[in-house]
């Protein structure tokens, strides 16, 4: 299997939610971690990286070289490890992680696999959700967000609580 060939942001944009294009890569990840049979592969909601739901049980996320994929991969791994220690936070569990290809000349395409949380994304049905239901969701999410914000990242450099990333972002925009 060859690494994905996405030479530009435009090429990436056309393919990153295409489940058929990514199916061989997702199947390889599933086979490596014995998450078979990998029958149904469907795209998750569009975001920054290719994300696919496998048989309604697992979520496979592939981190491309664009958009800081290497850093995002390391941050997400650390977040899943941190979230796993707080039972008050209903979060998917990290099942596996790795790289599709050996590091070298080509981008290794790091990936994570998590459990899928049953249900429908609010983003998919937001316009159909009434005001009272939105308030109920906010009441449910509030205490969860409080737990997330209270997490202590410990000695992690990636999850260090600083303004450095925001300062860098502002400096880029100003320039």
C-alpha positions in Angstrom: 0.0 0.0 0.0 1.3 3.4 -1.0 0.9 6.5 1.2 -1.9 8.9 0.2 -0.8 11.3 -2.5 -2.4 14.6 -1.6 -0.1 17.2 -3.2 -2.1 20.3 -2.2 -4.7 21.6 0.2 -7.2 21.5 -2.7 -6.5 17.8 -3.4 -6.8 17.1 0.4 -10.1 19.0 0.6 -11.6 16.9 -2.2 -10.7 13.6 -0.7 -10.5 13.9 3.1 -14.1 12.8 3.7 -14.2 10.2 0.8 -14.7 6.9 2.6 -13.9 4.8 -0.5 -10.6 6.6 -1.0 -9.6 6.0 2.6 -11.1 2.5 3.0 -7.8 0.6 2.3 -6.0 2.6 4.9 -8.8 2.3 7.5 -8.9 -1.5 6.8 -5.2 -1.7 7.3 -5.4 0.0 10.7 -8.3 -2.3 11.7 -6.4 -5.4 10.6 -3.3 -4.4 12.6 -5.3 -4.1 15.8 -7.6 -7.0 15.1 -10.6 -4.7 14.8 -12.3 -6.8 12.2 -14.3 -7.4 10.1 -14.4 -3.7 9.1 -17.4 -4.0 6.8 -18.9 -0.5 7.0 -16.6 2.5 6.8 -18.3 5.9 6.7 -17.0 9.4 7.0 -17.4 11.3 10.2 -18.3 15.0 10.1 -15.8 17.1 8.2 -13.1 18.6 10.4 -9.3 19.0 9.9 -8.3 15.3 9.4 -9.9 12.2 7.8 -12.1 10.5 10.4 -14.1 7.3 9.7 -16.6 5.3 11.7 -16.1 1.6 11.4 -19.0 -0.7 11.8 -20.5 1.8 14.3 -18.0 0.6 16.9 -14.7 2.3 16.3 -13.5 5.7 15.0 -10.3 5.8 13.0 -8.6 9.2 12.6 -5.7 9.7 10.3 -3.4 12.7 10.8 -2.0 14.2 7.6 1.1 16.3 7.3 -1.0 19.4 6.6 -2.4 21.5 9.5 0.2 20.4 12.1 -0.9 16.7 11.9 2.1 15.4 13.9 1.5 17.8 16.8 -2.2 17.3 16.8 -1.7 13.5 16.9 0.5 13.8 20.0 -1.9 16.2 21.7 -4.9 14.0 21.1 -3.0 10.9 22.4 -2.2 12.8 25.6 -5.8 14.1 25.9 -7.3 10.6 25.6 -4.9 9.3 28.3 -5.8 12.2 30.6 -9.6 11.8 30.0 -9.4 8.1 30.8 -8.5 8.9 34.4 -11.8 10.8 35.1 -14.9 8.7 35.1 -17.1 11.9 35.3 -16.2 12.7 31.6 -18.1 10.6 29.1 -15.4 10.4 26.4 -14.5 7.7 23.9 -11.7 5.3 25.0 -8.4 5.2 23.1 -8.2 1.7 21.6 -5.0 1.9 19.5 -2.6 4.3 17.9 0.4 4.1 15.5 1.7 5.1 12.1 0.6 3.6 8.8 4.0 3.9 7.2 7.6 3.9 8.6 9.1 7.3 9.2 11.4 8.3 6.4 11.0 10.1 3.1 7.1 10.0 3.2 4.8 11.3 5.9 4.1 8.3 8.2 0.3 9.1 8.6 -0.1 8.6 12.3 -3.5 7.4 13.5 -5.7 6.9 16.5 -8.5 4.5 17.0 -11.2 5.1 19.7 -14.4 3.6 20.6 -17.5 5.2 19.0 -20.1 6.8 21.2 -23.5 5.8 20.2 -25.9 8.5 19.0 -26.1 11.3 16.5 -24.0 14.3 16.3 -25.7 17.5 17.4 -24.2 19.2 14.4 -26.2 16.9 12.1 -29.6 17.8 13.6 -29.0 21.2 15.3 -31.7 23.1 13.3 -34.3 20.5 14.3 -33.5 20.7 18.0 -35.8 23.0 20.0 -34.7 25.7 22.4 -35.7 23.7 25.5 -33.7 20.7 24.3 -30.7 22.9 23.6 -30.9 24.3 27.2 -31.1 20.7 28.5 -28.0 19.8 26.5 -26.2 22.8 27.9 -27.2 21.8 31.4 -25.8 18.3 30.8 -22.6 19.6 29.1 -21.8 22.3 31.7 -20.6 19.9 34.5 -18.7 17.8 32.0 -16.9 20.9 30.7 -16.1 21.9 34.3 -14.5 18.5 34.8 -12.5 18.8 31.6 -11.3 22.3 32.5 -10.2 21.0 36.0 -8.0 18.3 34.5 -4.3 18.7 35.4 -2.0 17.8 32.5 0.9 17.2 34.8 4.3 17.4 33.2 3.1 17.2 29.6 4.8 19.7 27.4 2.0 19.5 24.8 -0.8 20.1 27.2 1.1 22.8 29.2 -1.2 25.6 30.1 0.4 28.7 28.4 -0.6 31.4 26.0 2.3 30.5 23.6 0.2 29.0 20.8 -2.3 31.9 20.9 0.5 34.5 21.0 2.1 32.7 18.0 -1.3 32.7 16.2 -1.8 36.4 16.8 1.8 37.2 15.6 1.2 35.3 12.4 -2.1 37.2 11.8 -0.5 40.6 12.5 2.4 39.9 10.2 
